[in-house]
Amino acid sequence: MIPEQAEEYMLGSRSALGWVIDRYQVKTDNSSGIPNDPNDWADEHGDPKYIADLIAKVTRVAVETVQLVRSLDG
């Protein structure tokens, strides 16, 4: 489960977690019809959990950063 605080850590107008999820989606190029599947890269490099691990890391950094900022606002 992803904590709600993870969505509060923003990179410009979107959350860091939202950016990662959007970036690592399977997409198909409209003009060529060629799919872009980030999982292919992970499989080719022998790291099938790469995207899941990345989401976990970004979530942790986001939550810890939000907590830190809140503690400074005091």
PQR file of N, CA, C, O and H, with PARSE charges and radii, in Angstrom:
ATOM      1  N   MET A   1       0.841  -1.174   0.000 -0.4000 1.5000
ATOM      2  CA  MET A   1       0.000   0.000   0.000 -0.0000 2.0000
ATOM      3  C   MET A   1       0.898   1.253   0.000  0.5500 1.7000
ATOM      4  O   MET A   1       1.887   1.324   0.730 -0.5500 1.4000
ATOM      5  N   ILE A   2       0.537   2.209  -0.812 -0.4000 1.5000
ATOM      6  CA  ILE A   2       1.309   3.453  -0.912 -0.0000 2.0000
ATOM      7  C   ILE A   2       0.666   4.511  -0.015  0.5500 1.7000
ATOM      8  O   ILE A   2      -0.520   4.808  -0.161 -0.5500 1.4000
ATOM      9  H   ILE A   2      -0.266   2.151  -1.405  0.4000 1.0000
ATOM     10  N   PRO A   3       1.441   5.080   0.910 -0.5600 1.5000
ATOM     11  CA  PRO A   3       0.895   6.106   1.803  0.2800 2.0000
ATOM     12  C   PRO A   3       0.459   7.356   1.037  0.5500 1.7000
ATOM     13  O   PRO A   3       1.060   7.715   0.024 -0.5500 1.4000
ATOM     14  N   GLU A   4      -0.577   8.003   1.527 -0.4000 1.5000
ATOM     15  CA  GLU A   4      -1.081   9.222   0.880 -0.0000 2.0000
ATOM     16  C   GLU A   4      -0.019  10.313   0.838  0.5500 1.7000
ATOM     17  O   GLU A   4      -0.004  11.125  -0.087 -0.5500 1.4000
ATOM     18  H   GLU A   4      -1.064   7.711   2.349  0.4000 1.0000
ATOM     19  N   GLN A   5       0.867  10.341   1.826 -0.4000 1.5000
ATOM     20  CA  GLN A   5       1.920  11.360   1.868 -0.0000 2.0000
ATOM     21  C   GLN A   5       2.810  11.321   0.634  0.5500 1.7000
ATOM     22  O   GLN A   5       3.396  12.337   0.262 -0.5500 1.4000
ATOM     23  H   GLN A   5       0.855   9.681   2.578  0.4000 1.0000
ATOM     24  N   ALA A   6       2.917  10.165  -0.001 -0.4000 1.5000
ATOM     25  CA  ALA A   6       3.772  10.044  -1.186 -0.0000 2.0000
ATOM     26  C   ALA A   6       3.291  10.951  -2.309  0.5500 1.7000
ATOM     27  O   ALA A   6       4.091  11.393  -3.133 -0.5500 1.4000
ATOM     28  H   ALA A   6       2.441   9.339   0.301  0.4000 1.0000
ATOM     29  N   GLU A   7       2.009  11.229  -2.351 -0.4000 1.5000
ATOM     30  CA  GLU A   7       1.448  12.092  -3.398 -0.0000 2.0000
ATOM     31  C   GLU A   7       1.677  13.572  -3.095  0.5500 1.7000
ATOM     32  O   GLU A   7       1.484  14.417  -3.969 -0.5500 1.4000
ATOM     33  H   GLU A   7       1.359  10.869  -1.681  0.4000 1.0000
ATOM     34  N   GLU A   8       2.084  13.894  -1.876 -0.4000 1.5000
ATOM     35  CA  GLU A   8       2.286  15.289  -1.489 -0.0000 2.0000
ATOM     36  C   GLU A   8       3.645  15.833  -1.923  0.5500 1.7000
ATOM     37  O   GLU A   8       3.830  17.048  -1.984 -0.5500 1.4000
ATOM     38  H   GLU A   8       2.241  13.208  -1.166  0.4000 1.0000
ATOM     39  N   TYR A   9       4.584  14.960  -2.220 -0.4000 1.5000
ATOM     40  CA  TYR A   9       5.929  15.384  -2.630 -0.0000 2.0000
ATOM     41  C   TYR A   9       5.876  15.713  -4.115  0.5500 1.7000
ATOM     42  O   TYR A   9       5.758  14.819  -4.953 -0.5500 1.4000
ATOM     43  H   TYR A   9       4.433  13.973  -2.170  0.4000 1.0000
ATOM     44  N   MET A  10       5.964  17.002  -4.435 -0.4000 1.5000
ATOM     45  CA  MET A  10       5.721  17.461  -5.796 -0.0000 2.0000
ATOM     46  C   MET A  10       7.007  17.793  -6.543  0.5500 1.7000
ATOM     47  O   MET A  10       7.975  18.293  -5.971 -0.5500 1.4000
ATOM     48  H   MET A  10       6.060  17.728  -3.755  0.4000 1.0000
ATOM     49  N   LEU A  11       6.981  17.500  -7.833 -0.4000 1.5000
ATOM     50  CA  LEU A  11       8.020  17.925  -8.777 -0.0000 2.0000
ATOM     51  C   LEU A  11       7.304  18.830  -9.776  0.5500 1.7000
ATOM     52  O   LEU A  11       6.735  18.360 -10.761 -0.5500 1.4000
ATOM     53  H   LEU A  11       6.194  17.094  -8.298  0.4000 1.0000
ATOM     54  N   GLY A  12       7.339  20.092  -9.518 -0.4000 1.5000
ATOM     55  CA  GLY A  12       6.579  21.015 -10.351 -0.0000 2.0000
ATOM     56  C   GLY A  12       5.097  20.876 -10.055  0.5500 1.7000
ATOM     57  O   GLY A  12       4.659  21.089  -8.924 -0.5500 1.4000
ATOM     58  H   GLY A  12       7.802  20.474  -8.718  0.4000 1.0000
ATOM     59  N   SER A  13       4.331  20.520 -11.069 -0.4000 1.5000
ATOM     60  CA  SER A  13       2.882  20.435 -10.913 -0.0000 2.0000
ATOM     61  C   SER A  13       2.367  19.017 -10.671  0.5500 1.7000
ATOM     62  O   SER A  13       1.156  18.801 -10.614 -0.5500 1.4000
ATOM     63  H   SER A  13       4.687  20.347 -11.987  0.4000 1.0000
ATOM     64  N   ARG A  14       3.276  18.049 -10.529 -0.4000 1.5000
ATOM     65  CA  ARG A  14       2.829  16.672 -10.305 -0.0000 2.0000
ATOM     66  C   ARG A  14       3.665  16.020  -9.220  0.5500 1.7000
ATOM     67  O   ARG A  14       4.773  16.457  -8.908 -0.5500 1.4000
ATOM     68  H   ARG A  14       4.259  18.224 -10.576  0.4000 1.0000
ATOM     69  N   SER A  15       3.107  14.968  -8.658 -0.4000 1.5000
ATOM     70  CA  SER A  15       3.842  14.267  -7.614 -0.0000 2.0000
ATOM     71  C   SER A  15       4.987  13.468  -8.240  0.5500 1.7000
ATOM     72  O   SER A  15       4.920  13.061  -9.399 -0.5500 1.4000
ATOM     73  H   SER A  15       2.207  14.612  -8.911  0.4000 1.0000
ATOM     74  N   ALA A  16       6.034  13.255  -7.449 -0.4000 1.5000
ATOM     75  CA  ALA A  16       7.167  12.456  -7.930 -0.0000 2.0000
ATOM     76  C   ALA A  16       6.698  11.050  -8.278  0.5500 1.7000
ATOM     77  O   ALA A  16       7.116  10.479  -9.286 -0.5500 1.4000
ATOM     78  H   ALA A  16       6.089  13.585  -6.507  0.4000 1.0000
ATOM     79  N   LEU A  17       5.840  10.504  -7.450 -0.4000 1.5000
ATOM     80  CA  LEU A  17       5.325   9.161  -7.701 -0.0000 2.0000
ATOM     81  C   LEU A  17       4.495   9.136  -8.980  0.5500 1.7000
ATOM     82  O   LEU A  17       4.602   8.198  -9.770 -0.5500 1.4000
ATOM     83  H   LEU A  17       5.501  10.967  -6.631  0.4000 1.0000
ATOM     84  N   GLY A  18       3.678  10.150  -9.186 -0.4000 1.5000
ATOM     85  CA  GLY A  18       2.882  10.239 -10.415 -0.0000 2.0000
ATOM     86  C   GLY A  18       3.755  10.319 -11.651  0.5500 1.7000
ATOM     87  O   GLY A  18       3.439   9.726 -12.683 -0.5500 1.4000
ATOM     88  H   GLY A  18       3.592  10.912  -8.544  0.4000 1.0000
ATOM     89  N   TRP A  19       4.863  11.059 -11.545 -0.4000 1.5000
ATOM     90  CA  TRP A  19       5.794  11.179 -12.664 -0.0000 2.0000
ATOM     91  C   TRP A  19       6.387   9.825 -13.011  0.5500 1.7000
ATOM     92  O   TRP A  19       6.424   9.444 -14.181 -0.5500 1.4000
ATOM     93  H   TRP A  19       5.119  11.540 -10.707  0.4000 1.0000
ATOM     94  N   VAL A  20       6.851   9.095 -12.003 -0.4000 1.5000
ATOM     95  CA  VAL A  20       7.462   7.780 -12.242 -0.0000 2.0000
ATOM     96  C   VAL A  20       6.449   6.827 -12.868  0.5500 1.7000
ATOM     97  O   VAL A  20       6.755   6.134 -13.838 -0.5500 1.4000
ATOM     98  H   VAL A  20       6.821   9.405 -11.052  0.4000 1.0000
ATOM     99  N   ILE A  21       5.266   6.798 -12.317 -0.4000 1.5000
ATOM    100  CA  ILE A  21       4.235   5.889 -12.841 -0.0000 2.0000
ATOM    101  C   ILE A  21       3.904   6.241 -14.285  0.5500 1.7000
ATOM    102  O   ILE A  21       3.756   5.349 -15.120 -0.5500 1.4000
ATOM    103  H   ILE A  21       5.017   7.361 -11.529  0.4000 1.0000
ATOM    104  N   ASP A  22       3.787   7.532 -14.588 -0.4000 1.5000
ATOM    105  CA  ASP A  22       3.499   7.941 -15.964 -0.0000 2.0000
ATOM    106  C   ASP A  22       4.644   7.586 -16.902  0.5500 1.7000
ATOM    107  O   ASP A  22       4.420   7.124 -18.021 -0.5500 1.4000
ATOM    108  H   ASP A  22       3.907   8.257 -13.910  0.4000 1.0000
ATOM    109  N   ARG A  23       5.858   7.802 -16.445 -0.4000 1.5000
ATOM    110  CA  ARG A  23       7.046   7.562 -17.270 -0.0000 2.0000
ATOM    111  C   ARG A  23       7.248   6.088 -17.604  0.5500 1.7000
ATOM    112  O   ARG A  23       7.727   5.749 -18.687 -0.5500 1.4000
ATOM    113  H   ARG A  23       6.040   8.178 -15.537  0.4000 1.0000
ATOM    114  N   TYR A  24       6.887   5.231 -16.686 -0.4000 1.5000
ATOM    115  CA  TYR A  24       7.155   3.805 -16.860 -0.0000 2.0000
ATOM    116  C   TYR A  24       5.923   3.001 -17.245  0.5500 1.7000
ATOM    117  O   TYR A  24       5.818   1.828 -16.887 -0.5500 1.4000
ATOM    118  H   TYR A  24       6.498   5.506 -15.807  0.4000 1.0000
ATOM    119  N   GLN A  25       5.003   3.601 -17.958 -0.4000 1.5000
ATOM    120  CA  GLN A  25       3.843   2.881 -18.485 -0.0000 2.0000
ATOM    121  C   GLN A  25       4.171   2.302 -19.854  0.5500 1.7000
ATOM    122  O   GLN A  25       5.023   2.816 -20.579 -0.5500 1.4000
ATOM    123  H   GLN A  25       5.089   4.554 -18.249  0.4000 1.0000
ATOM    124  N   VAL A  26       3.481   1.232 -20.185 -0.4000 1.5000
ATOM    125  CA  VAL A  26       3.584   0.694 -21.542 -0.0000 2.0000
ATOM    126  C   VAL A  26       2.801   1.641 -22.444  0.5500 1.7000
ATOM    127  O   VAL A  26       1.623   1.907 -22.203 -0.5500 1.4000
ATOM    128  H   VAL A  26       2.789   0.814 -19.596  0.4000 1.0000
ATOM    129  N   LYS A  27       3.461   2.146 -23.480 -0.4000 1.5000
ATOM    130  CA  LYS A  27       2.823   3.071 -24.418 -0.0000 2.0000
ATOM    131  C   LYS A  27       3.106   2.623 -25.841  0.5500 1.7000
ATOM    132  O   LYS A  27       4.093   1.939 -26.108 -0.5500 1.4000
ATOM    133  H   LYS A  27       4.417   1.930 -23.675  0.4000 1.0000
ATOM    134  N   THR A  28       2.230   3.017 -26.745 -0.4000 1.5000
ATOM    135  CA  THR A  28       2.414   2.706 -28.162 -0.0000 2.0000
ATOM    136  C   THR A  28       2.506   4.007 -28.933  0.5500 1.7000
ATOM    137  O   THR A  28       1.655   4.884 -28.786 -0.5500 1.4000
ATOM    138  H   THR A  28       1.427   3.573 -26.528  0.4000 1.0000
ATOM    139  N   ASP A  29       3.545   4.134 -29.760 -0.4000 1.5000
ATOM    140  CA  ASP A  29       3.714   5.317 -30.592 -0.0000 2.0000
ATOM    141  C   ASP A  29       2.576   5.371 -31.608  0.5500 1.7000
ATOM    142  O   ASP A  29       2.329   4.409 -32.335 -0.5500 1.4000
ATOM    143  H   ASP A  29       4.236   3.422 -29.880  0.4000 1.0000
ATOM    144  N   ASN A  30       1.890   6.511 -31.645 -0.4000 1.5000
ATOM    145  CA  ASN A  30       0.724   6.638 -32.528 -0.0000 2.0000
ATOM    146  C   ASN A  30       1.066   6.513 -34.008  0.5500 1.7000
ATOM    147  O   ASN A  30       0.324   5.888 -34.766 -0.5500 1.4000
ATOM    148  H   ASN A  30       2.090   7.292 -31.054  0.4000 1.0000
ATOM    149  N   SER A  31       2.180   7.101 -34.420 -0.4000 1.5000
ATOM    150  CA  SER A  31       2.487   7.102 -35.853 -0.0000 2.0000
ATOM    151  C   SER A  31       3.056   5.774 -36.344  0.5500 1.7000
ATOM    152  O   SER A  31       2.758   5.353 -37.462 -0.5500 1.4000
ATOM    153  H   SER A  31       2.782   7.609 -33.804  0.4000 1.0000
ATOM    154  N   SER A  32       3.865   5.115 -35.532 -0.4000 1.5000
ATOM    155  CA  SER A  32       4.490   3.866 -36.000 -0.0000 2.0000
ATOM    156  C   SER A  32       3.798   2.609 -35.488  0.5500 1.7000
ATOM    157  O   SER A  32       3.932   1.534 -36.074 -0.5500 1.4000
ATOM    158  H   SER A  32       4.107   5.457 -34.624  0.4000 1.0000
ATOM    159  N   GLY A  33       3.061   2.750 -34.397 -0.4000 1.5000
ATOM    160  CA  GLY A  33       2.427   1.586 -33.796 -0.0000 2.0000
ATOM    161  C   GLY A  33       3.388   0.724 -32.986  0.5500 1.7000
ATOM    162  O   GLY A  33       3.023  -0.364 -32.541 -0.5500 1.4000
ATOM    163  H   GLY A  33       2.952   3.622 -33.921  0.4000 1.0000
ATOM    164  N   ILE A  34       4.619   1.206 -32.794 -0.4000 1.5000
ATOM    165  CA  ILE A  34       5.622   0.452 -32.048 -0.0000 2.0000
ATOM    166  C   ILE A  34       5.396   0.650 -30.549  0.5500 1.7000
ATOM    167  O   ILE A  34       5.325   1.783 -30.072 -0.5500 1.4000
ATOM    168  H   ILE A  34       4.915   2.090 -33.156  0.4000 1.0000
ATOM    169  N   PRO A  35       5.283  -0.459 -29.811 -0.5600 1.5000
ATOM    170  CA  PRO A  35       5.094  -0.330 -28.366  0.2800 2.0000
ATOM    171  C   PRO A  35       6.404  -0.009 -27.653  0.5500 1.7000
ATOM    172  O   PRO A  35       7.473  -0.463 -28.062 -0.5500 1.4000
ATOM    173  N   ASN A  36       6.310   0.763 -26.604 -0.4000 1.5000
ATOM    174  CA  ASN A  36       7.444   1.058 -25.736 -0.0000 2.0000
ATOM    175  C   ASN A  36       7.103   0.476 -24.373  0.5500 1.7000
ATOM    176  O   ASN A  36       6.276   1.023 -23.643 -0.5500 1.4000
ATOM    177  H   ASN A  36       5.442   1.132 -26.272  0.4000 1.0000
ATOM    178  N   ASP A  37       7.741  -0.628 -24.038 -0.4000 1.5000
ATOM    179  CA  ASP A  37       7.469  -1.317 -22.786 -0.0000 2.0000
ATOM    180  C   ASP A  37       8.712  -1.256 -21.908  0.5500 1.7000
ATOM    181  O   ASP A  37       9.693  -1.944 -22.188 -0.5500 1.4000
ATOM    182  H   ASP A  37       8.413  -1.072 -24.630  0.4000 1.0000
ATOM    183  N   PRO A  38       8.691  -0.438 -20.843 -0.5600 1.5000
ATOM    184  CA  PRO A  38       9.845  -0.327 -19.961  0.2800 2.0000
ATOM    185  C   PRO A  38      10.231  -1.653 -19.317  0.5500 1.7000
ATOM    186  O   PRO A  38      11.380  -1.839 -18.917 -0.5500 1.4000
ATOM    187  N   ASN A  39       9.288  -2.561 -19.216 -0.4000 1.5000
ATOM    188  CA  ASN A  39       9.588  -3.875 -18.653 -0.0000 2.0000
ATOM    189  C   ASN A  39      10.579  -4.640 -19.523  0.5500 1.7000
ATOM    190  O   ASN A  39      11.327  -5.478 -19.020 -0.5500 1.4000
ATOM    191  H   ASN A  39       8.355  -2.409 -19.540  0.4000 1.0000
ATOM    192  N   ASP A  40      10.591  -4.358 -20.820 -0.4000 1.5000
ATOM    193  CA  ASP A  40      11.553  -5.023 -21.713 -0.0000 2.0000
ATOM    194  C   ASP A  40      12.982  -4.696 -21.291  0.5500 1.7000
ATOM    195  O   ASP A  40      13.836  -5.581 -21.241 -0.5500 1.4000
ATOM    196  H   ASP A  40       9.983  -3.677 -21.229  0.4000 1.0000
ATOM    197  N   TRP A  41      13.242  -3.422 -20.987 -0.4000 1.5000
ATOM    198  CA  TRP A  41      14.575  -3.023 -20.552 -0.0000 2.0000
ATOM    199  C   TRP A  41      14.956  -3.750 -19.268  0.5500 1.7000
ATOM    200  O   TRP A  41      16.065  -4.269 -19.141 -0.5500 1.4000
ATOM    201  H   TRP A  41      12.548  -2.703 -21.027  0.4000 1.0000
ATOM    202  N   ALA A  42      14.025  -3.781 -18.320 -0.4000 1.5000
ATOM    203  CA  ALA A  42      14.294  -4.431 -17.040 -0.0000 2.0000
ATOM    204  C   ALA A  42      14.602  -5.913 -17.234  0.5500 1.7000
ATOM    205  O   ALA A  42      15.510  -6.454 -16.604 -0.5500 1.4000
ATOM    206  H   ALA A  42      13.124  -3.359 -18.424  0.4000 1.0000
ATOM    207  N   ASP A  43      13.841  -6.562 -18.107 -0.4000 1.5000
ATOM    208  CA  ASP A  43      14.072  -7.984 -18.381 -0.0000 2.0000
ATOM    209  C   ASP A  43      15.420  -8.206 -19.061  0.5500 1.7000
ATOM    210  O   ASP A  43      16.144  -9.142 -18.723 -0.5500 1.4000
ATOM    211  H   ASP A  43      13.104  -6.122 -18.620  0.4000 1.0000
ATOM    212  N   GLU A  44      15.756  -7.341 -20.020 -0.4000 1.5000
ATOM    213  CA  GLU A  44      17.022  -7.467 -20.746 -0.0000 2.0000
ATOM    214  C   GLU A  44      18.229  -7.308 -19.826  0.5500 1.7000
ATOM    215  O   GLU A  44      19.290  -7.875 -20.087 -0.5500 1.4000
ATOM    216  H   GLU A  44      15.168  -6.580 -20.295  0.4000 1.0000
ATOM    217  N   HIS A  45      18.069  -6.538 -18.750 -0.4000 1.5000
ATOM    218  CA  HIS A  45      19.171  -6.288 -17.828 -0.0000 2.0000
ATOM    219  C   HIS A  45      19.107  -7.183 -16.588  0.5500 1.7000
ATOM    220  O   HIS A  45      19.811  -6.952 -15.605 -0.5500 1.4000
ATOM    221  H   HIS A  45      17.207  -6.077 -18.538  0.4000 1.0000
ATOM    222  N   GLY A  46      18.264  -8.194 -16.649 -0.4000 1.5000
ATOM    223  CA  GLY A  46      18.189  -9.159 -15.564 -0.0000 2.0000
ATOM    224  C   GLY A  46      17.654  -8.602 -14.259  0.5500 1.7000
ATOM    225  O   GLY A  46      17.987  -9.097 -13.182 -0.5500 1.4000
ATOM    226  H   GLY A  46      17.692  -8.381 -17.448  0.4000 1.0000
ATOM    227  N   ASP A  47      16.824  -7.572 -14.352 -0.4000 1.5000
ATOM    228  CA  ASP A  47      16.276  -6.950 -13.151 -0.0000 2.0000
ATOM    229  C   ASP A  47      14.771  -6.758 -13.326  0.5500 1.7000
ATOM    230  O   ASP A  47      14.301  -5.628 -13.456 -0.5500 1.4000
ATOM    231  H   ASP A  47      16.553  -7.169 -15.227  0.4000 1.0000
ATOM    232  N   PRO A  48      14.010  -7.859 -13.329 -0.5600 1.5000
ATOM    233  CA  PRO A  48      12.572  -7.759 -13.606  0.2800 2.0000
ATOM    234  C   PRO A  48      11.787  -6.958 -12.563  0.5500 1.7000
ATOM    235  O   PRO A  48      10.656  -6.552 -12.828 -0.5500 1.4000
ATOM    236  N   LYS A  49      12.368  -6.726 -11.388 -0.4000 1.5000
ATOM    237  CA  LYS A  49      11.687  -5.955 -10.348 -0.0000 2.0000
ATOM    238  C   LYS A  49      12.098  -4.483 -10.360  0.5500 1.7000
ATOM    239  O   LYS A  49      11.756  -3.743  -9.438 -0.5500 1.4000
ATOM    240  H   LYS A  49      13.287  -7.056 -11.173  0.4000 1.0000
ATOM    241  N   TYR A  50      12.819  -4.055 -11.380 -0.4000 1.5000
ATOM    242  CA  TYR A  50      13.355  -2.690 -11.421 -0.0000 2.0000
ATOM    243  C   TYR A  50      12.287  -1.625 -11.180  0.5500 1.7000
ATOM    244  O   TYR A  50      12.468  -0.750 -10.332 -0.5500 1.4000
ATOM    245  H   TYR A  50      13.096  -4.656 -12.129  0.4000 1.0000
ATOM    246  N   ILE A  51      11.197  -1.689 -11.902 -0.4000 1.5000
ATOM    247  CA  ILE A  51      10.171  -0.639 -11.802 -0.0000 2.0000
ATOM    248  C   ILE A  51       9.488  -0.690 -10.439  0.5500 1.7000
ATOM    249  O   ILE A  51       9.236   0.354  -9.838 -0.5500 1.4000
ATOM    250  H   ILE A  51      11.050  -2.400 -12.590  0.4000 1.0000
ATOM    251  N   ALA A  52       9.191  -1.867  -9.952 -0.4000 1.5000
ATOM    252  CA  ALA A  52       8.572  -1.995  -8.623 -0.0000 2.0000
ATOM    253  C   ALA A  52       9.514  -1.457  -7.548  0.5500 1.7000
ATOM    254  O   ALA A  52       9.079  -0.764  -6.628 -0.5500 1.4000
ATOM    255  H   ALA A  52       9.396  -2.716 -10.440  0.4000 1.0000
ATOM    256  N   ASP A  53      10.803  -1.777  -7.663 -0.4000 1.5000
ATOM    257  CA  ASP A  53      11.784  -1.269  -6.701 -0.0000 2.0000
ATOM    258  C   ASP A  53      11.913   0.251  -6.793  0.5500 1.7000
ATOM    259  O   ASP A  53      12.052   0.926  -5.772 -0.5500 1.4000
ATOM    260  H   ASP A  53      11.156  -2.340  -8.410  0.4000 1.0000
ATOM    261  N   LEU A  54      11.867   0.790  -8.010 -0.4000 1.5000
ATOM    262  CA  LEU A  54      11.942   2.235  -8.205 -0.0000 2.0000
ATOM    263  C   LEU A  54      10.752   2.937  -7.549  0.5500 1.7000
ATOM    264  O   LEU A  54      10.922   3.961  -6.886 -0.5500 1.4000
ATOM    265  H   LEU A  54      11.755   0.242  -8.839  0.4000 1.0000
ATOM    266  N   ILE A  55       9.573   2.398  -7.730 -0.4000 1.5000
ATOM    267  CA  ILE A  55       8.373   2.980  -7.111 -0.0000 2.0000
ATOM    268  C   ILE A  55       8.499   2.945  -5.593  0.5500 1.7000
ATOM    269  O   ILE A  55       8.127   3.904  -4.917 -0.5500 1.4000
ATOM    270  H   ILE A  55       9.436   1.567  -8.269  0.4000 1.0000
ATOM    271  N   ALA A  56       9.017   1.851  -5.055 -0.4000 1.5000
ATOM    272  CA  ALA A  56       9.211   1.752  -3.604 -0.0000 2.0000
ATOM    273  C   ALA A  56      10.205   2.799  -3.111  0.5500 1.7000
ATOM    274  O   ALA A  56       9.983   3.420  -2.072 -0.5500 1.4000
ATOM    275  H   ALA A  56       9.319   1.072  -5.603  0.4000 1.0000
ATOM    276  N   LYS A  57      11.295   2.998  -3.844 -0.4000 1.5000
ATOM    277  CA  LYS A  57      12.304   3.977  -3.439 -0.0000 2.0000
ATOM    278  C   LYS A  57      11.762   5.405  -3.507  0.5500 1.7000
ATOM    279  O   LYS A  57      11.981   6.201  -2.594 -0.5500 1.4000
ATOM    280  H   LYS A  57      11.475   2.493  -4.688  0.4000 1.0000
ATOM    281  N   VAL A  58      11.055   5.723  -4.588 -0.4000 1.5000
ATOM    282  CA  VAL A  58      10.490   7.070  -4.732 -0.0000 2.0000
ATOM    283  C   VAL A  58       9.446   7.309  -3.648  0.5500 1.7000
ATOM    284  O   VAL A  58       9.363   8.405  -3.094 -0.5500 1.4000
ATOM    285  H   VAL A  58      10.877   5.076  -5.330  0.4000 1.0000
ATOM    286  N   THR A  59       8.661   6.302  -3.347 -0.4000 1.5000
ATOM    287  CA  THR A  59       7.658   6.421  -2.290 -0.0000 2.0000
ATOM    288  C   THR A  59       8.323   6.709  -0.955  0.5500 1.7000
ATOM    289  O   THR A  59       7.879   7.585  -0.214 -0.5500 1.4000
ATOM    290  H   THR A  59       8.728   5.411  -3.797  0.4000 1.0000
ATOM    291  N   ARG A  60       9.382   5.979  -0.646 -0.4000 1.5000
ATOM    292  CA  ARG A  60      10.076   6.192   0.628 -0.0000 2.0000
ATOM    293  C   ARG A  60      10.654   7.597   0.713  0.5500 1.7000
ATOM    294  O   ARG A  60      10.488   8.274   1.728 -0.5500 1.4000
ATOM    295  H   ARG A  60       9.743   5.267  -1.248  0.4000 1.0000
ATOM    296  N   VAL A  61      11.325   8.041  -0.335 -0.4000 1.5000
ATOM    297  CA  VAL A  61      11.913   9.382  -0.337 -0.0000 2.0000
ATOM    298  C   VAL A  61      10.819  10.436  -0.210  0.5500 1.7000
ATOM    299  O   VAL A  61      10.979  11.408   0.529 -0.5500 1.4000
ATOM    300  H   VAL A  61      11.460   7.491  -1.159  0.4000 1.0000
ATOM    301  N   ALA A  62       9.717  10.256  -0.917 -0.4000 1.5000
ATOM    302  CA  ALA A  62       8.619  11.220  -0.865 -0.0000 2.0000
ATOM    303  C   ALA A  62       8.044  11.319   0.540  0.5500 1.7000
ATOM    304  O   ALA A  62       7.869  12.420   1.060 -0.5500 1.4000
ATOM    305  H   ALA A  62       9.586   9.466  -1.517  0.4000 1.0000
ATOM    306  N   VAL A  63       7.753  10.191   1.154 -0.4000 1.5000
ATOM    307  CA  VAL A  63       7.158  10.189   2.492 -0.0000 2.0000
ATOM    308  C   VAL A  63       8.126  10.790   3.512  0.5500 1.7000
ATOM    309  O   VAL A  63       7.727  11.608   4.341 -0.5500 1.4000
ATOM    310  H   VAL A  63       7.895   9.296   0.731  0.4000 1.0000
ATOM    311  N   GLU A  64       9.388  10.387   3.453 -0.4000 1.5000
ATOM    312  CA  GLU A  64      10.366  10.914   4.406 -0.0000 2.0000
ATOM    313  C   GLU A  64      10.576  12.414   4.214  0.5500 1.7000
ATOM    314  O   GLU A  64      10.766  13.141   5.190 -0.5500 1.4000
ATOM    315  H   GLU A  64       9.712   9.723   2.780  0.4000 1.0000
ATOM    316  N   THR A  65      10.545  12.877   2.983 -0.4000 1.5000
ATOM    317  CA  THR A  65      10.709  14.311   2.719 -0.0000 2.0000
ATOM    318  C   THR A  65       9.519  15.097   3.248  0.5500 1.7000
ATOM    319  O   THR A  65       9.693  16.145   3.868 -0.5500 1.4000
ATOM    320  H   THR A  65      10.391  12.287   2.190  0.4000 1.0000
ATOM    321  N   VAL A  66       8.315  14.602   3.008 -0.4000 1.5000
ATOM    322  CA  VAL A  66       7.115  15.277   3.516 -0.0000 2.0000
ATOM    323  C   VAL A  66       7.157  15.337   5.042  0.5500 1.7000
ATOM    324  O   VAL A  66       6.836  16.367   5.634 -0.5500 1.4000
ATOM    325  H   VAL A  66       8.173  13.750   2.504  0.4000 1.0000
ATOM    326  N   GLN A  67       7.548  14.247   5.670 -0.4000 1.5000
ATOM    327  CA  GLN A  67       7.630  14.243   7.145 -0.0000 2.0000
ATOM    328  C   GLN A  67       8.677  15.233   7.642  0.5500 1.7000
ATOM    329  O   GLN A  67       8.446  15.933   8.628 -0.5500 1.4000
ATOM    330  H   GLN A  67       7.808  13.409   5.189  0.4000 1.0000
ATOM    331  N   LEU A  68       9.810  15.297   6.980 -0.4000 1.5000
ATOM    332  CA  LEU A  68      10.879  16.221   7.352 -0.0000 2.0000
ATOM    333  C   LEU A  68      10.417  17.677   7.227  0.5500 1.7000
ATOM    334  O   LEU A  68      10.630  18.490   8.127 -0.5500 1.4000
ATOM    335  H   LEU A  68       9.998  14.728   6.179  0.4000 1.0000
ATOM    336  N   VAL A  69       9.791  17.982   6.111 -0.4000 1.5000
ATOM    337  CA  VAL A  69       9.310  19.362   5.888 -0.0000 2.0000
ATOM    338  C   VAL A  69       8.270  19.728   6.940  0.5500 1.7000
ATOM    339  O   VAL A  69       8.283  20.840   7.469 -0.5500 1.4000
ATOM    340  H   VAL A  69       9.618  17.322   5.380  0.4000 1.0000
ATOM    341  N   ARG A  70       7.373  18.801   7.242 -0.4000 1.5000
ATOM    342  CA  ARG A  70       6.362  19.070   8.278 -0.0000 2.0000
ATOM    343  C   ARG A  70       7.026  19.316   9.630  0.5500 1.7000
ATOM    344  O   ARG A  70       6.582  20.181  10.385 -0.5500 1.4000
ATOM    345  H   ARG A  70       7.362  17.898   6.812  0.4000 1.0000
ATOM    346  N   SER A  71       8.074  18.573   9.941 -0.4000 1.5000
ATOM    347  CA  SER A  71       8.744  18.761  11.232 -0.0000 2.0000
ATOM    348  C   SER A  71       9.433  20.122  11.312  0.5500 1.7000
ATOM    349  O   SER A  71       9.554  20.693  12.396 -0.5500 1.4000
ATOM    350  H   SER A  71       8.434  17.871   9.328  0.4000 1.0000
ATOM    351  N   LEU A  72       9.880  20.639  10.180 -0.4000 1.5000
ATOM    352  CA  LEU A  72      10.531  21.954  10.150 -0.0000 2.0000
ATOM    353  C   LEU A  72       9.520  23.082  10.289  0.5500 1.7000
ATOM    354  O   LEU A  72       9.831  24.149  10.819 -0.5500 1.4000
ATOM    355  H   LEU A  72       9.782  20.176   9.299  0.4000 1.0000
ATOM    356  N   ASP A  73       8.290  22.832   9.799 -0.4000 1.5000
ATOM    357  CA  ASP A  73       7.235  23.844   9.903 -0.0000 2.0000
ATOM    358  C   ASP A  73       6.733  23.967  11.335  0.5500 1.7000
ATOM    359  O   ASP A  73       6.160  24.987  11.718 -0.5500 1.4000
ATOM    360  H   ASP A  73       8.037  21.966   9.368  0.4000 1.0000
ATOM    361  N   GLY A  74       6.949  22.939  12.105 -0.4000 1.5000
ATOM    362  CA  GLY A  74       6.713  22.811  13.496 -0.0000 2.0000
ATOM    363  C   GLY A  74       5.543  23.241  14.189  0.5500 1.7000
ATOM    364  O   GLY A  74       5.450  23.076  15.405 -0.5500 1.4000
ATOM    365  H   GLY A  74       7.415  22.111  11.795  0.4000 1.0000
TER
END
